[in-house]
Amino acid sequence: MGEFVGVDPENLKELTKRLEHLHDLLARQGPAIHQKMQKWGSELSFASLSRLIAAALDDVRDMDARTTRAYELAREQGWSVMTRAPGVLGPVFTRPPVVRLDWEATGRSGDQGRRDAEALTAALAAKDPEAARAALSMLPEHLERHLADKDYQAAFWAGAGPLAVQAARTLYNRTGPALFSAESVGILRALGASLAAASRMRVGTGKESRPLLSTAARDAMTRGSDPWSAGMLAKYGPDGRSWDPRLLADLTRTMLDARAAGKTIWPPARGEAETDTGATRHQRLMAEFDAVGAVLRRAAENGVAARHVLGDPATGLRYTRMLVSDSWHTPGYDPGRFLSSYVHPGGALPPVGRVDLSTPVGAFLKAAVSAERGTSADAEESAWSVVHIVQATADFATASPDRVLPDPIRASLAFAAARYLPDFAMSAGRPYGSGVIPLGNHDGNPWVAVADGSQLELFFPAALHGSKEYLAFKALMDTRVSAAVAATVKDPSDADYLSEMAGLFGLVERTQADQNFAEHDRQDEEAERGQLLLAMFTGGFGALSFEKTWGPGVMTQFLTGVGGPVVDDALDTDHKWKALQDNAAGFRKQVLHVELPVVQGLIDAGALRPPEDATWFADGRLRPDPSFTSWLSRHAETRYGGRRLEDWIKEAQLAMRLQQ
């Protein structure tokens, strides 16, 4: 303990503000001063500047802790900021009295964290939102000031963890149009930001390093009795990239388990709706404050957290099945309560007023398969996520063959298929189980997702619905044929990527045919597909570089090289799209034949070199014109990459026909 000194809380508050302004000025202008002094050839050393700035921040925190304690002591002596004075109408401001405090003991930020935790605990225990907001008016400022302060964060969350996670349950408004006031939102934002920062902090070094948040504090967030309140900290907290991925993954599992178990994941009901308008408004309120969706959105932003959940070989499939579902909506309400007995004699009616909640689910599924392809643990989890998504989709299609998944979820399935198209091509027609292995089963190669071929046949009809979606996906597959040709040329083994890719193409064609689309829709789709394919090729979509010898680097290029088109006006502007439609009659035959992607793949592999005066080749891409047709005819018997050009083309066509 140090020396007790008498202080004026108001003067101490002003001193704290001035110290804070001084620190802000040093932090903002210090680097510029250093740069200018160096430019002018100054011999002054600025090595200690960063330490001075850090020390100034510590001084601010210390003075803030002393100021808070000084006001607490003043209130303990009976002081109130507003009081009544004789002859004055209404309350007037009163200055706090001089108090005595331990200057040294109250200058530690850990002590401030403990006092803030105590204040939070006392305020939330009362279960009164108005009183809690008043008592916690200074908490957001304290939490923001100490975001990077490990001592404060450790003390605060050790003391406030369980109740802080349940803050939303106390702070929500019992009446009125808004569920949270602006003050409540400010408190929740500050708590979310503080928890996110603390989740990424570690204490100790080397083998002694451990998370700053205690197990009890983490359990309060991920295993507490109030998942809705925990979800609100995620909703109002920072972007998912600011959180620890393990904490977000654990919280996601908790939310999905709570939803599956029928626990309370919705905002508190504030009385029975008296009209259908009120019932509809409550459904929208449920959607706006959906705790599961809020957590899924943060985990999707984080990316790694999503892959931790779905990429776990032991539990990932269970959670993926929860996500690949058509149940992502609010429960709706029974309209019979608002109908007269003449119109509705009795009994329950099908629920109405449901609000779709599938958008964050789709984002989460996309994030789960978005790791960079390669040999890392993250890439392995991403591959397992793909395997589980295929399995869960096949299960859904088997159990509910007549039901359609929501658009955002189907879009995420198509996204996963596009990113792992070579993996799917390897699996098509091979119903021998699922798993994740290194490419070719050789250590050091990129991880690949092996899907059960029978499950792929159920996956694609569930993922793609309607001719427009099949159109976009098959145009992507056309470009992959080029990569398959190049990979087949470069791989010294007996792997035949062209046959596999063409086989997958045939499987997709067959699943589309099974959906019984009208013939005129198919004709329109074929014309549109030709235009889109030409736009992709002329825009550089699918370009690969095979400068190095075949190995993990080239294999990774094959897995990732054509994962998405470059930004090109041919895809983004109506003007060029109409121009492609105008020219469709002249180019349709060339575009729709498999010769185009096959020849492009041979060029990418370096096996075929176009003539220098070729009018149909520029900037590394095919520009098909009538002279290309003539060249194709005259070189059908020419050998490229160890085979005749005609054999390359026939192999692709045969593999497609075998699947059909």
N, C-alpha and C positions, 0 to 999 in steps of 0.2 A: 504494500500500500504506500501511496505517496502522501504529499502534504495536502491538507484540506485548505481550500482558498475560497474567498467570497467572490462571486461573479454575478453580473447582471445578465440574465438570459437574453434580453433583447439586444444588448451590445455584443454578446457572444454570437448571436445569430448573424448580426451584421458583419462581424469579423470573419465568420465562416464564408459568407457570400463573397467577400473581397478576396479571401484566399482562393476560392473556387475560380473567380475571374482571372486571378494571377496565373493559376495553373493552366486554364484554357488558353490564355495568351501565350504562355511559354510553349505549350504543346502545338499550337497553331502556327506560331511565327518562328519557333526555334530552328526548324530545318531550313527555312528561307534565310535567316540570319547567318547560319553556318555556311550555306552555299555562297552567299554574297561575300562573306569575309574570305573564303577560299578564292573566289574570283578576283578579289582585290589583292591577293598575295599576303594576307594577314598571317603572322606567325603564331597567333593565339591558338591554344589548344581547346577544342570543343569536346574532347573525349568525355568529360564529366557531364555534359549537357543532358543526356538521356537520363542519367542517374538523378540529376537535380529535378527534372520533370517528374520522375517517379516519386521522389521524396516529397515534392509539392502535393502530389495526389494523396500520399499518405497523410500529410498534414491536414488536408481538406477533410479526409475521412475521420481523423482523430477529432478535429474541431466539431464536425457534425455530430459525432457521438457525444461529446461534452454538451453541446447545445441541447440535444434531445434530453439528456439526463437533467440538465438545469431546469427545463420546463416541467419535467416530471416532478422534481423536488418542489417547484413553485406550486403545482397543483396539489401536492400533498400538504402544503401549508394553507390550503383553502383558497388559493387564487383561481379566478376564472377570467377568461379573456374578455367576456362581456358581462357587465354587471349594471345594476341600477344606481343612479346617483340622485340625491335630493334635488327637486326642482327641475329635473330633466326628464322629458318624455322619452320613453323607450330606453333600451340598454345602451351603454356607452363602453368604449374600449378602455381597458385598464392595463397599465404596465405591470409586468410581473415583478415581484420583490427580489431583492438580492438574496441569493442562496449560497450555501457552502457545499462544495463537492470535492471529491477526491480527484484531483487533476490528472494524476498518473493512471489510476485504475480505469477511469472513464474514457481514456484516450485510445483504447484498443478496439479495433473494428469488430473483433470477435465478441466483445462485450455488447456492442451495438446490435450485432446479429441476434444474440440471445434475448435482448430486451424487445427487439422487434418481433421475435417469435412469441414471446410472452404476450405482447400487445395483441398480436393476431389471434392467439389462442383465446384470450379473454373476449375479444370482440366477436369472434365467430361462435363461441359457446353460448352466447345470449340468443341466437337464432332470430335476431331482429335486424332486417336489412338496413333500416335507416340508422340505427345506432352503430351498426358495424361499419357503414360507410363513413360516418363521422369520426369514429375512433381510428380508422385506418387511412385518414386523409393524407398523412405524410408518408405512408408506407411505399407507394410507387416511387417517390423521389429517392427514398433510401435504397430500395432494391436496384434502381437504375444506377445509382452512384457506385454501388458495390458489386456490379456484375462480374468484374474481373478479380474481386477480392476473395481469395480462398478462405481466409480466416472467417470473414463474415458469412460466406455461403455455407461453410461447414456448420457454424454455430446456428444459423437461421434454420436450415433444413433439418438439422438434428432435433431442434426443439419444436418446429412448426409442421413437420412433414405430414402427419396424418390429417390434421385439420385443414392445412393449406390446400391439400388436394380436394377437400370437400367445400372449398370456399363458394363455389357457384351455387350450391344448395342453399346457403344462407343468404347470398347477395341478390338472388333473383327477386323481382317485384311480384308481390302477390296479386296486384291489380294493375290496370292500365294497359295501353297498347304495346308497350315495349317490355320485353322480358328482363332486360338489364338496363339500368340507368347509365349515363355516361361515366359517372364516378365508379360504378361497379365494373364497367368494361375496363377502365383504367387500372383498377386493382388486379383484375384477372390477367390483363396484358403483362403487367409487371411481374406477377407471380409466374406466368408462363415463361417469360424471358429469363427470369432468375433460375427457374428449374432447368431450362434448356442449357444455360451456361454452366450450371453446377454439374449437369449430367456428363459434360465433356471434360471436367476437371479431374486431375489425379493428384494424389499426394504421395510423398516418398519417392525414392529413386531406386533404380535397378530392380532387384528381386523384391524389394519392399514396396514397389509402386502399387497403388490400389486406387479404386475410384473414390473420389471425394464424398459422394453420396453414400451414406451408410446403407447396409442391407435393409434396415427397417424403413428408411426413407424411400428406397426404391420399391419395396413391397407395398408401401402405402399408395404409391402411384399405380402399380401394376396388379396388385392383388387386393385392393381395398374393396369396401362394401358399396361404394358409390361410383360405378363406372361412368355415369353421365357427367358428374362433376369433374372427374379426371379428364374426360374428353373435352370439356370446356377449356381446361388449361391448354390443351393442344390446339383447340380452335383459335383462341386468342393469343397463343404464344407465337414465336417467330417461325420463319420458314423452316421446313423439315431439315435442311442442311445444317441448321444451327444446333440440332439435337444429337445426342449419342445414339447411333443406330441400334445398339443392343437394347437400350431403354425403350425406343420406339417399337422395336420388334416385340418385346415383351408386352408392351401396352396394346399392340395390335392383336396379339393372341388373346389377351384378356378380354378385349372388346368383342372379338368374334365368338369367344366362348360364352360371354354374357348374353349376346344376341341369340345364340343357339339354345341357351338354357332358359330363355324367356325372361331374363332379368330386366330391370328398369334401365333402358338406354335412351329414353325420351325425356324432354323437358317436363317438369312437374305440371300436372293438370291444374288449371286455375278455375275450378267450378265446371258444372255441366253446361254444355252448349244448349241454348234455348231455341236456336234456329239453325236451318241448314247452312246459312251464311256463317254463323259462328263456328259450326262444325268444320266447314271448309277452311276457315281461318286457322283453326287449331291444327289441321293437317299441314298447312303451310308453315306454321310455327314449328311443328315437329321436324319438318324437313330442314328448316333454317338452322335449328339447334340439334341436329343429328350428331350424337357423340361418336358413333362408329365411323360415319363419313368423315368427320373432322380428323380422326386419328389416321384413317386410311390416306387422307390427302397429305398429311405431314409425312407419313412413311413413304408415300410415292415421291414426294419432293426429295426425300433423303436418298432414295434408291437402294442403298445397301440394306436398309431396314426391311424393305419389301422382299429382297432376296434372302435375307435371314429367315423370314417367315415361310415363304413358299419353297425355298431351296434346301430346306432341312430334309434329308432322306427319310428320317423317322416320322416326322409330324407334318411335313409340308403338304402331303396329299389331302390330309383331313381338312386343313384350312383352305386349300384350293377348292375343294368341293363346296365349302360354304360360300365362296365367292362366285363360282361359275353357276349361277342360279338366276331364275326370273323372279325371285322374291324380294328384290331390292326396291322397295317402295314403302311408303307409310301404310299403316294398317287400314286406312279408310274408315268410314263410319256407316252405320245402318240408317238409310234414309227413311225407314218406316216410322221412326220416332216423330218425324216432322210431317207425316201424311195423315189425313183424316181417316177415320174408321171406314168411311164409305169407299175411299180409294184403296185403302190397305186394311183388310179385315184383321190382320194379325200375322205373327210369325216373323222370323228374321229374313231380311232381304239381302242380296249380295252387296258387299260394301262398295261404296262410291267415294269419290274425292281423293283417291290415292295420288300421292306425289312421287314421281320417279326419283330414286336415290342412287342410280347405278353409275353416275359419272365418276365419283371418286373410286369406285370399284374398278372401272376400266383403266383409270390412271394408275392404280396400284398394280394391276396385272401387267401393264406395259413396263412399269419400272422394274418389276421382278425379272424380266427377261432382257434387260437393257445393259447388262455389264459388257465391257469390252471383251471381245472374244480372245481367248488365249489360255494360258496355263495357270492363272491365279486362282486363289480360293473363291474370289468373287465370281470369276467366270464359271467355276464349277457349280456354284449355287445358282447362277443364272440358268445353266443347262438343266439342272434338276427342276427348276421352276417350270421350264418348258415341258419336261416329261410329265410333271404333275398336272399342268394345264391340259395337256392332251388327254390324260387319263380321266380327269374330272369332267371334261367336256364330253368324252365318250360315255361316261356314266350318266350324265344329264340326258344325253340324246337317247340312251337306252331306256331310262326311266320315264322320260317325257317326250316321246317322239313327235307329238303334235304341238309342242310348245316352242316358242321362239325366244331366244335370249334377248335382253335389251340391247339397243344399238351400241352404246359405249362398250359393253362387254364383248359383243361380237367384233367390234373394231379392234379391241385389244388382242383377240384370238388371231385375227388376220395379221396384226402387227407381229405377233410371236412367230407365226408361220413364215412371214417374209424375212425376219431376221435369221431364222434357222432353216431356211429352205434347203440347203445342201444336206442338212441332217435328216430332214423329212424325206428327201429323195433317196437317201441311203436306206431308209426304213420302209419305204413304200413296197407293198407286196410281200413283206417279211414279218409274219405274225409270231415272232419268237421272243416276245417280252420287251421290257423297257429298262433303261438305265442310263448312266453317264460314264463314258470311257474316254481315254485319250484317242485322238484320231489314229486309226490303224492299230489301236491297242499298243502303241509305243510310247513309253514314258518320255515326257518332254514335248509331246505334240499338244495342240490345243484340245480342250475338252469339247466333246460333241454329245448331243442329246440323241439317244437311240429310242425311238418311239415304236410301240407295237403297231405293225402294219394294219391289223384289224381295227385298232382304235383310230388310226388316221382316217379310215373310211367313214367313221362316225363323226370325226372331228370336223372335216371340211363342210358337210352339209349344215352343221350347227354354227360354224363360224361365218360362212358365206350364204347370204340369203338374197336371191334376186339376181337378175342378169347384170346389173350395174356393178355389184360387188365382185361377181365372178370375172367380169371384164377387167377390172383393175388388177385383180390378182393374176390372171393369166397373162396380161401384158408384162407384169413383173417377171413371170416365169419365162416368157420369151427371151428376155434379156439375160436370164440366168443360163440359158442354153449356151450362149457365147462363153460364159465363164466355165461351164462344164467341158466344152470342147478344149479350151486352153488348158484346163487342169489335166484332162486326159492325155494331151500331148506331152505335158511337162512331167507327169508322174512316171518314174521309171518302173513302177510296179505294174501289176495287171489291173489296177483299178480303172473302172470305166464310168467316169462321172457323167458322160453324155447319156449313156443308156439309163442310168439311175434318174437323172433329171427329166428325161423324156418320159420315163415310166411314171414319175410323179405327175407330170403334165397329163398323161392319160387318165390317171386316177381322178384328178380334179375334173377333167372333162366328163368322166362317167358319173361322178356325184352330181354334177350339174344336170346331166341328162336325167338322172333319177328324180329330179325335182319337177320334171314335166313342164318345162317352160314352153310357151307357145312358139311355133316356128317363126312367125314374123318378128317376135322379140329377139330370137336368136340371130336372124338376119341383120337386124339393126345393130345387135351387139357385135357381130363380126365386123361390120363396117367401122364402128366406133373403136373397136380393139385395134384395127389396122392403123387408124389415125393416131391413137395413143402410143402404140408401139413405135411408129415412125418418129413421133415427137421425142420419145425417150432416147432412141438411137442417135438422132441428129443433135440432141442436147448433151450427149456425152454420158448418158446413164449406162452404167455397166462397165465402164472402162477399168481395166486392170493393168498392172505392171508386173511382168514376169522377168525382170532383168536378172534376178538372182537365180541360182540353181534351185531345184526343187528341195524344199525342206520346210521346217515349221513356219518360216516367214511367208513362203509362197502359199502354204496350206491355209494360213490365217487370212491371206488375201482372198483365197477362194471362198472362205467362210464369211468374210465381211466385205469384200470389194464392191459388191453391188447391193448393199443394204438399203439404199435410198437414192432417189434421183437428185441431181444437182438442181439448184434453183434456175429455172429456165423459163423464158417468156412463152415458150411453146406450151407449157403446162399451166401458166398462170394468167394469160391474157386471152380474152374472148376473140380478139382480132386474129391471132395466129391459129386458134382453134378453128375458126371459120375458114381460114385459108386452107387448113388441112382438109376440111370437109370438101372444099371446092376441088382440091387436087386428088381426092380419094379415088376417083375412077381411074386415074392414070397410074397410081402407085399400089392399089389394093392387092393385085396379084403378087407383086414382089414382096410386099410387107408380110402377107399372111403365109407365104411359103417358109418352111423351116430353113431354106438356104441362107437367108439373111443372117440370123444369129449364128449359124454354123460357120459361115465364112468370116464373120466378125471375130469369133473365137479363135480361129486359126491365125488370123492376123495378130490378135493379142498375144498369142503364144509365140509369135515369130516364125511360125512354120510356113506362112504364106506372105509373100511380099507383093503388093499390088504394083502394076507397071507405073513408071514415073509419070506417064501421060494419062493415067486413068482419070476419067471425069467423074467416076462414081466413088472416089475416095479422097477425103480431105480432112486434115487435122486429126488423124487417127481414127476417123469414123466413116462408116459406109454412107454414101449419098446415092442410093439406087436410082439409076436412070436406064434408058433403053440399051445403052452400051454395056451396062452391067449384065443384062440378060444375055447378050451375045457372048460376053466373056465367060459367063457361067456355063453356057452350052459347050464352048470350045475347050474348057478345062475339066470337064466331068471325069476324064480318065487320068488326070494328073495326080500324082501322089503328093500329099502334104501330111507331115507328121506321121509318116509310116503307113498311110492308107490313101486310097483313091478318094477324091472329093465326093464322088457319087456314093461311096460306101459310108462316109461320114453322115451324109444326108439320109440315106436309107436306114441307117441304124437308129437315128433319132425318130424317124417316121415309124419304124417297126415297133420300137419300145412304146410309143404312144398308142399304136393300134392294139398291142397286146393287152394293155390296161383297159382299153375300151371293149 
